[in-house]
Amino acid sequence: MKTIKLFLLASTLTLLLASCGGSYYVAERPAPYVYTRPAPPYAGAIWIGPEYYWNSGRYVARPGYWSRPRPNYSYRPGYWNHGSRGHSWVRGAWRPAR
């Protein structure tokens, strides 16, 4: 019985902590990040565009970079999502190729 209670408590805490990494919403999107894309360092390099991350109550841009391609994957760039609560950034990610 004690084991079941400990398991339920641990599961509940895990779910609560996992839900803390949600999206942050802002009324207006930040100004577009202005950058100059450097030349690719080697043939076949994949450009990973700028990303936004939450820092001190606002979105901050992180510059883009070149990456090696991943076999059987493609990169989906990040984008702004607009919903009833405002704007939130959806991070880019590597996805299995179709």
PEZIGI-V341018 format. One record per residue. N is the residue number from 0. RES is the residue in one letter. PSI is psi in whole degrees, 0 to 359 (none if undefined). Layout:
n->(N,N)
res->(RES,RES)
psi->(PSI,PSI)
//
This chain:
n->(0,1,2,3,4,5,6,7,8,9,10,11,12,13,14,15,16,17,18,19,20,21,22,23,24,25,26,27,28,29,30,31,32,33,34,35,36,37,38,39,40,41,42,43,44,45,46,47,48,49,50,51,52,53,54,55,56,57,58,59,60,61,62,63,64,65,66,67,68,69,70,71,72,73,74,75,76,77,78,79,80,81,82,83,84,85,86,87,88,89,90,91,92,93,94,95,96,97)
res->(M,K,T,I,K,L,F,L,L,A,S,T,L,T,L,L,L,A,S,C,G,G,S,Y,Y,V,A,E,R,P,A,P,Y,V,Y,T,R,P,A,P,P,Y,A,G,A,I,W,I,G,P,E,Y,Y,W,N,S,G,R,Y,V,A,R,P,G,Y,W,S,R,P,R,P,N,Y,S,Y,R,P,G,Y,W,N,H,G,S,R,G,H,S,W,V,R,G,A,W,R,P,A,R)
psi->(318,322,319,317,317,320,315,319,315,320,317,315,320,315,320,316,326,329,352,345,35,188,153,138,143,153,322,142,149,161,147,141,122,128,163,120,123,163,147,141,341,162,137,1,146,129,124,108,173,146,157,145,157,127,122,44,16,162,135,138,141,127,157,175,164,144,158,142,150,126,134,21,155,155,127,118,158,163,161,132,130,124,189,336,352,206,140,150,132,117,147,159,155,132,148,135,148,none)
//
